[in-house]
Amino acid sequence: MRERYDEIRGKGIELLALAPGSLDQTAAFAAAHALPFPLLADPHLAVYRTYQVESRLRSLGQRPALYAIDRNGVVRYAFLGSQQWQVGEIDEALAALAHSP
């Protein structure tokens, strides 16, 4: 997604990432990896629980997820992986948002 951030923004879409750590940990990670998009902290995993992105032993930690949510708060695309390397299809998420009101 980092490589396609400008393209995503060009479509009028904001990309936000979420990390299960403190604000300091999240800020350090974002800086160390030069993320071009905002990385939000979820230290108490409230958002993770809301979207059922729960830690699973077989996924070696937090399960990866990709959600496309329109301006009205409607989830238009949802992907919840079972392994760390599964991150969802950005083209499918973008297509789902392109068809939203």
KABELWO-V500816 format. One record per pair of residues at least 4 apart in sequence whose C-alpha atoms are under 8 Angstrom apart, sorted by sequence separation. I is the first residue (numbers start at 0). J is the second residue. D is the distance in Angstrom with one decimal. If there is no record, write none. Layout:
# KABELWO-V500816
<<I,J,D> <I,J,D>>
This chain:
# KABELWO-V500816
<<0,4,5.8> <3,7,6.2> <4,8,6.1> <5,9,6.0> <6,10,6.6> <7,11,7.0> <8,12,5.1> <20,24,5.8> <21,25,6.0> <22,26,6.0> <23,27,6.1> <24,28,6.2> <25,29,6.2> <26,30,6.1> <27,31,6.0> <28,32,6.1> <29,33,5.8> <30,34,6.8> <34,38,7.8> <41,45,6.6> <44,48,6.1> <45,49,6.3> <46,50,6.4> <47,51,5.9> <48,52,6.0> <54,58,7.5> <55,59,6.6> <56,60,6.3> <58,62,6.1> <68,72,5.7> <69,73,5.4> <81,85,7.0> <88,92,6.4> <89,93,6.1> <90,94,6.1> <91,95,6.1> <92,96,6.4> <93,97,6.1> <94,98,6.6> <95,99,6.7> <7,12,5.7> <8,13,5.9> <20,25,6.0> <29,34,5.3> <41,46,6.7> <47,52,4.8> <48,53,6.5> <54,59,7.8> <55,60,5.8> <68,73,5.4> <69,74,6.5> <80,85,5.3> <7,13,7.2> <8,14,7.6> <41,47,7.6> <47,53,6.4> <54,60,5.1> <55,61,6.5> <68,74,4.4> <69,75,6.7> <80,86,6.5> <7,14,7.5> <18,25,6.4> <54,61,4.1> <55,62,6.7> <67,74,5.9> <68,75,5.7> <79,86,7.8> <80,87,7.3> <53,61,5.9> <54,62,5.8> <66,74,6.8> <67,75,5.5> <68,76,7.2> <78,86,7.6> <79,87,7.5> <29,38,6.4> <52,61,6.9> <53,62,6.1> <66,75,7.5> <67,76,4.9> <78,87,5.5> <4,14,7.5> <52,62,5.8> <66,76,5.5> <67,77,6.6> <52,63,7.2> <65,76,7.8> <66,77,4.6> <26,38,7.4> <52,64,6.7> <65,77,6.0> <66,78,6.3> <25,38,6.8> <64,77,7.5> <65,78,5.1> <25,39,7.0> <64,78,5.4> <65,79,6.7> <25,40,5.8> <64,79,4.4> <76,91,7.5> <77,92,7.8> <63,79,6.1> <64,80,5.9> <76,92,5.4> <22,39,7.7> <62,79,7.0> <63,80,5.2> <75,92,7.5> <22,40,5.3> <62,80,5.9> <63,81,7.1> <21,40,5.9> <22,41,8.0> <62,81,5.7> <63,82,6.9> <76,95,6.1> <16,36,7.4> <18,38,6.8> <20,40,5.8> <21,41,6.9> <22,42,7.5> <62,82,6.2> <63,83,5.7> <75,95,5.6> <76,96,7.8> <15,36,6.2> <16,37,6.3> <17,38,5.5> <18,39,6.2> <19,40,6.2> <20,41,5.9> <21,42,4.9> <62,83,6.2> <63,84,7.6> <64,85,8.0> <65,86,6.4> <75,96,6.3> <14,36,6.2> <15,37,5.3> <16,38,4.6> <17,39,4.7> <18,40,5.2> <19,41,4.9> <20,42,4.5> <61,83,7.5> <63,85,6.4> <64,86,5.9> <65,87,5.8> <14,37,7.3> <15,38,6.1> <16,39,6.0> <17,40,5.9> <18,41,5.9> <19,42,5.3> <20,43,7.9> <58,81,5.7> <59,82,7.4> <60,83,7.8> <63,86,5.7> <64,87,6.8> <15,39,7.2> <17,41,6.7> <18,42,7.8> <19,43,7.5> <57,81,7.6> <58,82,4.5> <59,83,7.3> <75,99,7.4> <19,44,6.1> <57,82,7.4> <58,83,6.1> <67,92,5.6> <66,92,7.3> <67,93,7.5> <52,79,7.0> <69,96,6.4> <19,47,8.0> <67,95,7.5> <68,96,7.5> <67,96,6.7> <69,99,6.8> <4,35,7.2> <4,36,7.4> <1,34,6.9> <1,35,6.7> <1,36,7.7> <7,93,7.9> <0,89,7.4>>
